Amino acid sequence: MTPSETGALDLDAADPGHRELFDVPPAQGGDYPEVAYFAGNSLGLRPKATRSELLEDLDSWAALGVEGHLDAARPWLPYHELLTGPAARLVGALPSETVVMNTLTVNLHLLMVSFYRPTRSRHRIVIEDSAFPSDSYAVRSQVAFHGYDAEDAVIRLRPRPGEHSLRTADVVEQLGGDVALVLLGGVNYLTGELMDIPTITKAGHAAGAVVGWDLAHAAGNVPLALHDWDVDFAAWCSYKYLNSGPGAIAGAFVHERHLGADLPRFEGWWSTDAKTRFEMTPESRPPASADAWQVSNPPIFSMSPVRTSLEIFDKVGIEVLRERSVRLTAYLSDLLDGFEVITPADPARRGAQLSVRVRGAGELSRRLRFEYGVIADSREPDVLRFAPVPLYSTYHDCWRAGTALAEVMS
Ligand SMILES: *Cc1c(COP(=O)(O)O)cnc(C)c1O
């Protein structure tokens, strides 16, 4: 039975999110003034508070010039520290293990400098065959940088024939004694599969490997416990589920047991202890925290939207969001019954995203946008991705997506 529009509206009344905190773009087609937005896994919507809070930071510059470093309402020198606590809570880390800096792939490289230290007998890196291309390029270039052959050194995990997602047991089986680094996506960007992070991390350690996670599609989507799961390092971007704007400043995690250790690191003046930074000594004195992985002084106006957004996550709580996310995604999943959904059906093995395999995905996403005001994206060659975001998506959005897809396909 197809759910009715009034049924969707009733569910929204009973189980509302926080759409009022966001600017929802106007639709360019269809029967409704606003888009039904399912691309929050690609670029999250702008919180309304982002604009005014960014303008406050910008105006500190006009009012204070260089004195803003210390005298701005939110002083620039320790600005990144405002983001550390909320980011740490979001990923289940200690503040000392967490830093907001750079962009995602840059962070992966900086962390691999410390955590990919290959030897002749142990130099392989395990990734998913469906890894986001940036991750593939990053690990291949790291392998080559150390003088090894990427064709041989990079192990790409594929699902079993006829299956779409990776089984944990199959991943674990691939972790042999020649693996130096396991670097997987916490939630796969294409299939939406949520990996069993604690089990794979444990298995990687048992095999003698370092285990890092790319949390681009996991941060702000599912609850994480990086410290307790004993993850070595992780990085994530802030423009997808974290709603911090295009190219937003990313996050990085280094487990406590590596802090203060004698690891190779690429350094700059922000790697040294903030207390002695302005003594201008020729040698750095890095703190025993993730801040030691910083290099440059951070871009304040790019950090401002991250701060605003993380405050929302702090206020609402990722556990509460996840509960609504499970309900909302299950509702959309019912509406997509009959399509080839390649995302795991078990809510414990997926986040918010549902990926549909269809021919002509690119053309379909254009029609959904211009004829129905439904924003979903396509990924080559044949995948349409829908991510109902628990902060701002509604049951009515899901109903619109389900009925629009059924219409364009018939
Ligand atoms: C979005 C995404 C990236 C993007 O990398 P940037 O460095 O932020 O441009 C990288 N890896 C994964 C898995 C992603 O989903």
The ligand as an ORCA input file, in Angstrom:
! r2SCAN-3c Opt
* xyz 0 1
  C      33.562     13.688      0.498
  C      34.699     12.767      0.668
  C      36.025     13.203      0.489
  C      36.305     14.622      0.050
  O      37.593     15.022      0.344
  P      37.969     16.548      0.587
  O      39.391     16.449      0.940
  O      37.076     17.075      1.654
  O      37.732     17.286     -0.697
  C      37.039     12.293      0.710
  N      36.777     11.019      1.078
  C      35.510     10.571      1.250
  C      35.255      9.162      1.653
  C      34.444     11.437      1.027
  O      33.192     10.985      1.154
*
